[in-house]
Amino acid sequence: MGNIFNMIIVQPLLNLLMVVYSVVPWHSFGLAVIAITVVVRAILWPLSGKALHSQKALKSLQPEIDKIKKKYKGNPQGLQKAMTELYKEKEINPFSSCLPTLLQFPILIGLYWVFIKFKDPAFIQLTDASKGILTQIYPFVKDIPTVKAVIDAGGSLNTSLLGIVDLAKPSIILGILAGAIQFVQTKLMTPNTPQDPQQQMMAKMVYLFPLLTIFISISLPAALPLYWAASTAIAAYQQWLIMHKEVSFLEHLKIKKKNG
């Protein structure tokens, strides 16, 4: 199973990283990580958008959901049936928001193993074709001029972010940054006035998720919190765009129609 996962997920991600590394400005490893993050989020953008629209629709249904809960209090079977019928009538899938997250897991785990490998100085050595990173790079990637020049020069692959942070080692600063951006995104998802127990639980997550992110990130290679921070920032922007900006625009149209 490990070899299959390496072949399908880890090795392609490693080679994608090398390809992007060869084209980003200053051949920066950190910028390559950010660029890969943008590519991943761009691929997931339509699915994430659909999930956010579903969340938005669920939010608008909250008064009807509250009525159903009140009507079928103490009758779980009736409640489940009524909720299912409501979702079917409104063409809403309450579980659609889980799909983008599930799709990110293999990528996140794959990047974890890629960056864990970069912690080993022997792995990033480019002097022996029978060992380390050179055994994982595809032949056509080795022939890319920038990659070929790095290999021919020998030594080690530079894993820094613009020469400031070594992304192969843990970074408290990037860990805190990832947690801070996680806080912003979680805050955007949380109702201002939580009413039911589920919403109250979600309100508590505003602080728990960021703290967990920081706690985990500061012990991992800094490339992972960098990826998570960039990914979460893009996700937060998309969330704001759909959940807030579109709402304001729609309200503007209603006011314009009323006054017009």
C-alpha positions as CSV (number, residue, x, y, z in Angstrom):
1,M,0.0,0.0,0.0
2,G,2.9,2.4,0.9
3,N,4.5,1.9,-2.5
4,I,1.2,2.4,-4.3
5,F,0.5,5.7,-2.4
6,N,4.1,6.8,-3.1
7,M,3.7,6.1,-6.8
8,I,0.2,7.7,-7.2
9,I,0.4,10.6,-4.8
10,V,3.8,11.3,-3.3
11,Q,6.1,10.9,-6.3
12,P,3.8,13.0,-8.7
13,L,3.6,15.8,-6.1
14,L,7.4,15.7,-5.7
15,N,7.9,16.0,-9.4
16,L,5.3,18.7,-9.7
17,L,7.2,20.6,-7.0
18,M,10.4,20.3,-9.0
19,V,8.7,21.5,-12.2
20,V,7.1,24.5,-10.5
21,Y,10.5,25.2,-8.7
22,S,12.1,25.4,-12.1
23,V,9.7,28.2,-13.4
24,V,8.9,30.4,-10.3
25,P,10.9,33.6,-9.8
26,W,14.3,33.1,-8.2
27,H,13.7,29.3,-8.3
28,S,12.4,29.7,-4.8
29,F,11.3,26.5,-3.0
30,G,8.9,28.5,-0.9
31,L,7.3,30.2,-3.9
32,A,7.0,26.8,-5.5
33,V,5.0,25.5,-2.5
34,I,2.7,28.6,-2.7
35,A,2.2,28.1,-6.5
36,I,1.3,24.4,-6.0
37,T,-1.2,25.6,-3.3
38,V,-2.8,28.0,-5.9
39,V,-3.0,25.2,-8.5
40,V,-4.7,22.8,-6.0
41,R,-7.2,25.5,-4.8
42,A,-7.9,26.4,-8.4
43,I,-8.8,22.8,-9.2
44,L,-11.0,22.6,-6.1
45,W,-12.5,26.0,-6.6
46,P,-15.7,24.8,-8.5
47,L,-16.4,22.1,-5.9
48,S,-15.7,24.4,-3.0
49,G,-17.9,27.0,-4.5
50,K,-20.7,24.5,-4.9
51,A,-20.3,23.5,-1.2
52,L,-20.4,27.1,-0.1
53,H,-23.5,27.8,-2.1
54,S,-25.0,24.8,-0.4
55,Q,-24.1,26.2,3.1
56,K,-25.5,29.5,2.1
57,A,-28.8,27.9,1.0
58,L,-28.9,25.9,4.3
59,K,-28.5,29.2,6.2
60,S,-31.5,30.6,4.4
61,L,-33.5,27.5,5.3
62,Q,-32.8,27.9,9.0
63,P,-36.3,29.3,9.9
64,E,-37.9,26.3,8.2
65,I,-35.5,23.9,9.8
66,D,-36.3,25.3,13.2
67,K,-40.0,24.9,12.6
68,I,-39.5,21.2,11.6
69,K,-37.4,20.6,14.7
70,K,-40.1,22.1,16.9
71,K,-42.8,20.1,15.2
72,Y,-41.1,16.8,15.4
73,K,-39.5,17.2,18.8
74,G,-39.2,13.8,20.4
75,N,-39.8,12.0,17.1
76,P,-36.4,11.4,15.5
77,Q,-37.8,9.3,12.7
78,G,-40.3,11.9,11.7
79,L,-37.7,14.6,12.0
80,Q,-35.2,12.8,9.7
81,K,-37.9,12.1,7.1
82,A,-39.1,15.8,7.1
83,M,-35.6,17.1,6.9
84,T,-34.8,14.7,4.0
85,E,-37.9,15.9,2.1
86,L,-37.0,19.5,2.7
87,Y,-33.5,19.0,1.3
88,K,-34.9,17.1,-1.6
89,E,-37.5,19.8,-2.3
90,K,-34.9,22.6,-2.2
91,E,-32.3,20.4,-4.1
92,I,-29.7,20.8,-1.3
93,N,-27.1,18.3,-0.3
94,P,-26.1,19.0,3.3
95,F,-23.0,16.8,3.0
96,S,-21.6,18.5,-0.2
97,S,-19.3,20.7,2.0
98,C,-17.4,17.7,3.0
99,L,-16.2,16.7,-0.5
100,P,-13.5,19.5,-1.0
101,T,-12.1,18.7,2.4
102,L,-12.0,14.9,1.7
103,L,-10.3,15.6,-1.7
104,Q,-7.6,17.7,0.0
105,F,-6.6,14.9,2.5
106,P,-4.7,12.7,0.0
107,I,-2.8,15.8,-1.2
108,L,-2.1,17.0,2.3
109,I,-0.8,13.6,3.3
110,G,1.2,13.3,0.1
111,L,2.8,16.7,0.7
112,Y,3.5,15.7,4.3
113,W,5.5,12.7,3.1
114,V,7.3,14.9,0.5
115,F,8.3,17.5,3.1
116,I,9.2,14.9,5.7
117,K,11.7,13.5,3.2
118,F,13.2,16.9,2.8
119,K,14.1,16.9,6.5
120,D,16.7,14.2,5.7
121,P,19.9,15.9,4.4
122,A,20.8,12.7,2.6
123,F,17.5,12.8,0.6
124,I,18.1,16.3,-0.9
125,Q,21.7,15.5,-1.9
126,L,22.0,15.6,-5.7
127,T,25.4,13.8,-6.0
128,D,24.3,10.1,-6.2
129,A,21.7,9.1,-8.8
130,S,21.1,5.8,-6.9
131,K,20.0,7.5,-3.7
132,G,17.7,10.2,-2.4
133,I,15.6,12.6,-4.4
134,L,17.2,11.6,-7.7
135,T,15.5,8.1,-7.5
136,Q,12.1,9.8,-7.3
137,I,12.4,12.4,-10.1
138,Y,11.0,11.4,-13.5
139,P,13.5,11.4,-16.4
140,F,11.7,14.2,-18.3
141,V,11.8,16.4,-15.1
142,K,15.6,15.8,-14.8
143,D,15.9,17.1,-18.3
144,I,14.3,20.5,-17.5
145,P,17.2,23.0,-17.9
146,T,16.9,24.5,-14.4
147,V,16.6,21.1,-12.7
148,K,19.4,19.7,-14.8
149,A,21.6,22.6,-13.8
150,V,20.9,22.0,-10.1
151,I,21.6,18.3,-10.5
152,D,24.9,18.9,-12.4
153,A,26.0,21.4,-9.7
154,G,25.7,18.6,-7.1
155,G,25.4,19.6,-3.4
156,S,21.9,19.9,-1.9
157,L,18.6,21.3,-3.0
158,N,17.9,24.7,-1.5
159,T,14.7,24.4,0.6
160,S,14.3,28.0,1.8
161,L,11.6,30.6,1.3
162,L,13.5,33.5,-0.3
163,G,16.5,32.6,1.8
164,I,14.6,33.6,5.0
165,V,13.0,30.4,6.4
166,D,14.3,26.8,5.8
167,L,11.1,25.0,4.9
168,A,12.6,21.6,5.7
169,K,12.7,22.6,9.4
170,P,9.9,23.6,11.8
171,S,9.0,27.3,12.0
172,I,7.1,28.9,14.9
173,I,6.4,32.0,12.8
174,L,4.8,30.0,9.9
175,G,2.9,27.8,12.5
176,I,1.4,30.9,14.1
177,L,0.6,32.4,10.7
178,A,-1.2,29.2,9.7
179,G,-3.2,29.3,13.0
180,A,-4.1,33.0,12.5
181,I,-5.4,32.5,9.0
182,Q,-7.3,29.4,10.2
183,F,-8.9,31.6,12.9
184,V,-10.1,34.1,10.2
185,Q,-11.6,31.4,8.1
186,T,-13.3,29.7,11.0
187,K,-14.7,33.0,12.2
188,L,-16.2,33.6,8.8
189,M,-18.0,30.2,9.1
190,T,-19.4,30.9,12.5
191,P,-22.8,32.5,13.1
192,N,-22.7,35.8,14.9
193,T,-25.5,34.7,17.3
194,P,-25.3,30.9,17.7
195,Q,-28.7,29.5,18.8
196,D,-28.8,25.7,18.7
197,P,-26.2,23.4,20.2
198,Q,-24.6,22.6,16.9
199,Q,-24.0,26.4,16.2
200,Q,-22.7,26.8,19.8
201,M,-20.2,24.0,19.2
202,M,-19.1,25.6,16.0
203,A,-18.6,28.9,17.8
204,K,-16.1,27.1,20.2
205,M,-14.2,25.8,17.2
206,V,-13.3,29.4,16.3
207,Y,-10.5,29.1,19.0
208,L,-9.9,25.4,19.1
209,F,-9.1,24.8,15.4
210,P,-6.5,27.6,15.2
211,L,-4.8,26.4,18.4
212,L,-4.6,22.9,17.1
213,T,-3.2,24.2,13.8
214,I,-0.5,26.0,15.6
215,F,0.3,23.1,18.0
216,I,0.6,20.6,15.1
217,S,2.4,23.0,12.6
218,I,5.3,24.0,14.9
219,S,6.5,20.4,15.0
220,L,6.3,19.8,11.2
221,P,8.5,21.0,8.3
222,A,7.6,24.6,7.7
223,A,6.6,23.8,4.1
224,L,3.4,22.2,5.5
225,P,2.2,25.3,7.5
226,L,3.1,27.4,4.5
227,Y,0.9,25.3,2.3
228,W,-1.9,25.3,4.9
229,A,-1.7,29.0,5.4
230,A,-1.8,29.7,1.7
231,S,-4.6,27.2,1.1
232,T,-6.7,28.5,4.0
233,A,-6.2,32.1,2.9
234,I,-7.6,31.3,-0.6
235,A,-10.4,29.3,0.9
236,A,-11.3,32.2,3.3
237,Y,-11.4,34.6,0.3
238,Q,-13.7,32.3,-1.7
239,Q,-15.9,31.9,1.4
240,W,-16.1,35.7,1.9
241,L,-16.8,36.2,-1.8
242,I,-19.7,33.7,-1.8
243,M,-21.1,34.1,1.7
244,H,-20.8,37.8,2.2
245,K,-20.1,39.8,-1.0
246,E,-22.8,38.0,-3.0
247,V,-25.3,38.6,-0.2
248,S,-24.5,42.3,-0.2
249,F,-24.9,42.4,-4.0
250,L,-28.3,40.6,-3.8
251,E,-29.4,43.0,-1.1
252,H,-28.4,45.9,-3.3
253,L,-30.4,44.6,-6.2
254,K,-33.5,44.2,-4.0
255,I,-33.2,47.8,-2.7
256,K,-32.7,49.0,-6.3
257,K,-35.7,47.1,-7.5
258,K,-37.8,48.5,-4.6
259,N,-36.8,52.1,-5.2
260,G,-36.9,51.8,-8.9
